[in-house]
Amino acid sequence: MTQPDPTTAQLEARVTALEEQLAWLQHTVSALDEVVRALGADNQRLRSELGELSDQIAAAGELATQGVPTLLDERPPHY
């Protein structure tokens, strides 16, 4: 047995449902794109800060090898 051909109303309902799903997916992709862009910007900023901190630690280590007292040599106030 063959299934009857769908009516125009049924096809329109299916197309409408697909269009709604597409609109929702487009909205979701747009929102996720914004989140990914924000995370990328945060990642770049944090990498820059990490580089600066690494440079500061390296500079402090070089001063320590030269015998210059640094913050790393100071005792905390509770000692």
C-alpha positions as CSV (number, residue, x, y, z in Angstrom):
1,M,0.0,0.0,0.0
2,T,1.2,3.5,-0.8
3,Q,0.7,6.4,1.5
4,P,-1.5,9.2,0.2
5,D,0.2,12.3,-1.1
6,P,0.4,15.0,1.6
7,T,-2.0,17.9,1.1
8,T,-1.0,21.5,0.6
9,A,-1.9,22.3,4.2
10,Q,0.3,19.5,5.5
11,L,3.2,20.6,3.4
12,E,2.7,24.2,4.5
13,A,2.7,23.1,8.1
14,R,5.9,21.2,7.6
15,V,7.6,24.1,5.9
16,T,6.4,26.5,8.6
17,A,7.8,24.1,11.3
18,L,11.1,23.9,9.4
19,E,11.3,27.7,9.1
20,E,10.7,28.1,12.8
21,Q,13.5,25.6,13.6
22,L,15.8,27.4,11.2
23,A,15.1,30.7,12.8
24,W,15.8,29.3,16.2
25,L,19.0,27.7,15.1
26,Q,20.2,31.0,13.4
27,H,19.5,32.8,16.7
28,T,21.4,30.2,18.7
29,V,24.4,30.3,16.3
30,S,24.4,34.1,16.5
31,A,24.4,34.0,20.4
32,L,27.1,31.4,20.5
33,D,29.2,33.4,18.1
34,E,29.0,36.3,20.4
35,V,30.1,34.1,23.3
36,V,33.0,32.7,21.4
37,R,34.2,36.1,20.3
38,A,34.1,37.4,23.9
39,L,36.0,34.3,25.1
40,G,38.6,34.8,22.4
41,A,39.1,38.4,23.6
42,D,39.3,37.3,27.2
43,N,41.8,34.7,26.2
44,Q,44.0,37.2,24.3
45,R,43.9,39.6,27.3
46,L,44.9,36.9,29.7
47,R,47.7,35.7,27.5
48,S,49.0,39.2,27.4
49,E,48.8,39.5,31.2
50,L,50.5,36.1,31.6
51,G,53.3,37.2,29.3
52,E,53.8,40.4,31.4
53,L,53.9,38.5,34.6
54,S,56.3,35.9,33.2
55,D,58.6,38.8,32.2
56,Q,58.4,40.3,35.7
57,I,59.2,37.0,37.3
58,A,62.2,36.5,34.9
59,A,63.5,40.0,35.7
60,A,63.1,39.4,39.4
61,G,65.1,36.1,39.0
62,E,67.8,37.9,37.2
63,L,68.1,40.5,39.9
64,A,68.2,37.8,42.5
65,T,71.2,36.2,40.8
66,Q,73.0,39.5,40.9
67,G,72.5,39.7,44.7
68,V,69.9,42.5,44.5
69,P,67.2,41.9,47.2
70,T,63.7,41.6,45.6
71,L,60.2,41.1,46.8
72,L,60.8,37.4,46.6
73,D,63.4,37.7,49.4
74,E,61.2,39.7,51.8
75,R,59.4,37.9,54.6
76,P,55.7,38.3,55.0
77,P,54.6,40.6,57.8
78,H,53.4,37.7,60.0
79,Y,57.0,36.4,60.6
